Amino acid sequence: MYKKVLVPLDGSELAECVLPHLDVITGSGGVESIVLLRVVKPFYPVGDYLGNGVSAIDIAGINSYAETAANDYLKKTAEKVKYPGVKTEWEVANGNEAENIAEYAKKNEIDLILIATHGRSGVSRWVMGSVADRVMRTACSPVLMVRPPGCMPGF
């Protein structure tokens, strides 16, 4: 049923709470490919940084470092999710997280998006937003949202 599974990760332990679920989904058979995706938001200096010696070269260096770190993280994580007969890939994208995840899924004919959610509600969700929620609302692929262990119910 799910041949191609997309697993967006942000480098946090919370995001990795989906990996045991990936074990189960992959173990049930039929999965041919797993794609680990890390979306890096480009650094754009604002406020006090503007005009205070932050050059275009500095900005490019910061963004390059972030991409390299994301790639290294995904490569290391890919070693943890190797399954017999299942191809594991990773990719780093730049820009808005939710938008990139949904577009990647559509463009690459992803059958399932497996994503962690902080489980925020109320004002904190309104202020901070929810990448997982926006992915669920915009992606054409099915989305399985996983809450981290120790999550407290709240409305």
LUMKOLFI-145094 format. One record per residue (C-alpha): residue number from 1; x, y, z; residue in one letter. Coordinates in nm, 3 decimals. Last residue first. Example, Ala and Ser with C-alpha at 12.3 -4.5 7.8 and 13.67 -1.06 7.14 Angstrom:
BEGIN
   seq         X         Y         Z   type
     2     1.367    -0.106     0.714      s
     1     1.230    -0.450     0.780      a
***
This chain:
BEGIN
   seq         X         Y         Z   type
   155    -0.746     2.142     2.417      f
   154    -0.485     1.936     2.591      g
   153    -0.362     1.582     2.617      p
   152    -0.011     1.545     2.759      m
   151     0.262     1.400     2.539      c
   150     0.510     1.186     2.727      g
   149     0.626     1.003     2.415      p
   148     0.619     1.224     2.106      p
   147     0.306     1.268     1.895      r
   146     0.303     1.103     1.554      v
   145     0.124     1.245     1.251      m
   144     0.057     1.006     0.963      l
   143    -0.008     1.206     0.648      v
   142    -0.177     1.066     0.336      p
   141    -0.046     1.230     0.019      s
   140    -0.207     1.543    -0.132      c
   139    -0.023     1.768     0.111      a
   138    -0.174     2.102     0.213      t
   137    -0.371     2.044     0.534      r
   136    -0.155     1.766     0.678      m
   135     0.161     1.960     0.591      v
   134     0.021     2.270     0.764      r
   133    -0.056     2.065     1.075      d
   132     0.290     1.908     1.076      a
   131     0.457     2.248     1.039      v
   130     0.260     2.382     1.332      s
   129     0.252     2.749     1.408      g
   128     0.458     2.921     1.676      m
   127     0.211     3.192     1.775      v
   126    -0.116     3.008     1.702      w
   125     0.021     2.681     1.836      r
   124     0.142     2.851     2.154      s
   123    -0.193     3.029     2.188      v
   122    -0.407     2.717     2.189      g
   121    -0.256     2.380     2.115      s
   120     0.085     2.228     2.074      r
   119     0.115     1.860     1.992      g
   118     0.482     1.883     1.904      h
   117     0.413     1.687     1.587      t
   116     0.619     1.415     1.422      a
   115     0.586     1.330     1.054      i
   114     0.532     1.020     0.838      l
   113     0.426     1.123     0.488      i
   112     0.280     0.834     0.291      l
   111     0.249     0.736    -0.078      d
   110     0.505     0.986    -0.214      i
   109     0.466     1.059    -0.585      e
   108     0.794     1.254    -0.612      n
   107     0.647     1.588    -0.718      k
   106     0.353     1.559    -0.479      k
   105     0.559     1.461    -0.176      a
   104     0.826     1.720    -0.251      y
   103     0.561     1.992    -0.282      e
   102     0.404     1.901     0.051      a
   101     0.741     1.888     0.229      i
   100     0.863     2.211     0.070      n
    99     0.548     2.402     0.164      e
    98     0.553     2.274     0.520      a
    97     0.918     2.364     0.575      e
    96     0.942     2.701     0.403      n
    95     1.276     2.738     0.230      g
    94     1.567     2.514     0.141      n
    93     1.573     2.140     0.070      a
    92     1.805     1.865     0.193      v
    91     1.756     1.513     0.061      e
    90     1.789     1.161     0.189      w
    89     1.759     0.815     0.043      e
    88     1.686     0.467     0.175      t
    87     1.605     0.187    -0.071      k
    86     1.420    -0.103     0.091      v
    85     1.513    -0.464     0.011      g
    84     1.646    -0.531     0.360      p
    83     1.586    -0.231     0.587      y
    82     1.824     0.049     0.669      k
    81     1.677     0.311     0.900      v
    80     1.961     0.382     1.143      k
    79     2.220     0.444     0.868      e
    78     1.981     0.696     0.714      a
    77     2.006     0.896     1.039      t
    76     2.380     0.950     0.986      k
    75     2.326     1.062     0.625      k
    74     2.040     1.284     0.739      l
    73     2.254     1.455     1.003      y
    72     2.545     1.506     0.761      d
    71     2.307     1.662     0.504      n
    70     2.156     1.893     0.765      a
    69     2.503     2.000     0.885      a
    68     2.610     2.071     0.526      t
    67     2.294     2.272     0.458      e
    66     2.335     2.477     0.779      a
    65     2.702     2.543     0.699      y
    64     2.612     2.665     0.350      s
    63     2.348     2.898     0.495      n
    62     2.594     3.045     0.746      i
    61     2.862     3.081     0.480      g
    60     2.623     3.250     0.235      a
    59     2.521     3.494     0.509      i
    58     2.883     3.572     0.595      d
    57     2.967     3.624     0.226      i
    56     2.666     3.855     0.186      a
    55     2.812     4.060     0.468      s
    54     2.700     4.104     0.827      v
    53     2.894     4.409     0.942      g
    52     2.626     4.590     1.133      n
    51     2.421     4.719     0.840      g
    50     2.129     4.490     0.911      l
    49     2.205     4.260     1.203      y
    48     2.011     4.470     1.455      d
    47     1.679     4.410     1.275      g
    46     1.696     4.142     1.010      v
    45     1.952     3.896     0.876      p
    44     1.815     3.631     0.641      y
    43     1.920     3.276     0.723      f
    42     1.767     3.020     0.488      p
    41     1.519     2.779     0.643      k
    40     1.653     2.427     0.608      v
    39     1.414     2.150     0.508      v
    38     1.533     1.803     0.603      r
    37     1.389     1.510     0.411      l
    36     1.443     1.139     0.473      l
    35     1.313     0.937     0.179      v
    34     1.219     0.572     0.226      i
    33     1.170     0.341    -0.071      s
    32     1.020     0.003    -0.153      e
    31     0.768    -0.035     0.126      v
    30     0.541    -0.333     0.051      g
    29     0.592    -0.517     0.375      g
    28     0.457    -0.485     0.728      s
    27     0.812    -0.433     0.851      g
    26     0.836    -0.098     0.672      t
    25     0.529     0.036     0.851      i
    24     0.644    -0.108     1.185      v
    23     1.001     0.023     1.158      d
    22     0.870     0.361     1.038      l
    21     0.663     0.378     1.355      h
    20     0.982     0.324     1.555      p
    19     1.139     0.611     1.353      l
    18     0.858     0.862     1.414      v
    17     1.002     0.971     1.752      c
    16     1.290     1.110     1.544      e
    15     1.116     1.447     1.515      a
    14     1.123     1.482     1.894      l
    13     1.491     1.394     1.907      e
    12     1.554     1.698     1.689      s
    11     1.730     1.727     1.354      g
    10     1.430     1.867     1.168      d
     9     1.308     1.546     1.007      l
     8     1.058     1.490     0.726      p
     7     1.000     1.117     0.664      v
     6     0.862     1.043     0.317      l
     5     0.745     0.688     0.247      v
     4     0.731     0.535    -0.103      k
     3     0.563     0.196    -0.146      k
     2     0.276     0.246     0.095      y
     1     0.000     0.000     0.000      m
***
